[in-house]
Amino acid sequence: MEELILIKPSAEYADQIKEYRQEFLDAGDSMDGTGSLRRFDDPLDFIQKCKDYESLETLPADRVLATQFMLVRKSDGKVLGMLQVRHYFNEYLEKFGGHIGYSVRPSERRKGYAKQMLKMALPYCREIGLDKVLITCIDGNIGSEKTILANGGVYESTVHEPDRNVDLKRFYITL
């Protein structure tokens, strides 16, 4: 498999981040694991928001500490996916969102990138003191479910998320 790296968003990747966002908008797809990317036309604003979520001093009042990562293919520097690690829960995340959200750009799916990206993020979760992580996926999202199971996920339950009107399967991975 090609060499992949997991890095934090930076200005060096601003054009790639913009393209990543646009690909999801064009596909009408959700940008799971990208934090607030959907709301930012300017990738530099998104990058700053990611930095704000890493410190209690700059964290918005109703949010949790989170670290944003991008999966980048080293050979061409292309951003293939994004993954967000939430360090702890608020009420919503505990029930519906989990510790980790992720997505792979539509043009790069079904190549094993999500599985690899999640695997690469688990050591970081241990570093920040987590002993298990909760990951959710929409019931019926077979690709995401396979990704979670391939990384040691154990099914816990299915819950209904009323705002989006979806059923979410909850999985735990013990670190």
N, C-alpha and C positions, 0 to 999 in steps of 0.2 A: 504494500500500500504506500501511496505517496506520503511524504513528510508533512505533517500538520502541526500547527502550533496554536495554543490557546493564549490570547493576549488581551489586554484591556484596550478599549477604544482610545485612539489617539488621533491628533490632527493629520498625521501621516496617512491615515486611512479615510479621511473625510469623503473623498470622491467615492470610494468603495462603499462606505456606509450609506451615502445618498443613493447609489445604485441598488443596494440591498433593499432599502426601504421602498424604492420605486417598484422594484420587482414584486414585492408583496402587494402594494397598492394596485398595480396593474392586474394582478391575479385575483384581487378581491379576497385575499387570504389574511388570516390573523398573524400577528407578529409576536407569537409567544416567546417569552424569554428575552425580550428586547427592552423591557422597562417602558419608557415613554417615547420610544422612537417614532411611533405613528404621529405624534403631535408636533414634531420638529421638522420643518422644511430645511433648516440649516443644520447640517451635521455637527458643527462646532457647538451649537447650543445643546444638542444631545450629549456630546462628549462632556461638557461642563456639568450637565445634570447627573451623568453617571458618577462623576467625581463627588458631587454634592451628596450622593447616597452612601459614600464610603466613610463619612465622618459624622459623628453626633452633632458637631458644631454647625454643620451645613444641611443636615437632614431635615426635610420638610416635616412638620409636626405630626402628621397622620401616617407617616411611612416607617419602614424598617430599614436598618442598614442592609445594603445589598452591594454585591460586586458584579459588574457587567463584564463579560468576556466575549470575544469574537474567535471563531475558528477560522484560521487562515491557512491556505495551501501555500507552502513555502516556495514552490517552483515558480508561481506567477503572482503571489501576493493577493490572491483573490479571497475575499471574505465569503466563506461558505455557509456559516451559521453563526448564531448568537445564543448565548446561554447566560442566565442571571442566577446567582446564588443569593438567596435571602438568608441572613444570618440568624434570624429568629422569626417568630410569627406575630402578626396581629390577628384579630379574630377572623378576618376574611381568609388570610393565608393558611391559617390552621385548618380551616374546613375545606377550602376550595383550591388554593393556589400552590401550597407546598413550599419547600425550600428551593426547588430548582424549576425554572422554566426554560425551554429551549425551542429553537426553530432552525430549519435549514432552508435556504432560499429555494424557491420552487424549481428552478432550472438544475439544481444539484441534488435533488432528492433520489432516494433509492440506491445510494452508493455507499451506505454504511457510515456516513459522516455523523449522524446524530448519535449513533452507538459509540463511536470513537470520542466524540466531544463530551458526552456524559461520563465516559470512563476517565477522561483526562481531568474532569472537574472534581471527581470524588476525593482525591488527595487534598485538594484545597479545602473541601468541606471538613475534613479531619483537622487540618491546620487551624481552622477557626473554632474548633472545639465541638463540632457536631459528632455524635456517635451513631446517628442514623438520620436519613433524609427522607422526607415525604415528597413524592412526585405524583402529580395528577395528570390524567389525559382524558380527553373526551371519549366516552364509551363509543366504540366503533372505529377509533383511530388505531387501526391495527399496527401501522408502522411505529407509532409512538409506544404502544404497548410492548411490541417486540423489543424496542430499544431499551425500555425500562427492565424488562425481564432478562435480557442479555447481560445487564449490569447487576444482576442479583436482586432485582425488585421482587417483593412478595406482595401479592394482592391483599388489601385490607378490607375495603368496602367500596360501594358506589353511592354517591350523594348527588342530589339534584341542586344545581346552581340556578336560582330563580331569575336573576338579572339577565343572564344570557340564555336561559331556558335550555340548559344542557345537562346531561348526566355525566358526572366525572368519576372515573375509576381512580382510587387512591392506592398507591403502592409505597412500601417502605423498603429502603436499601440500608442494611446495617453495614457500617463502615469498620 
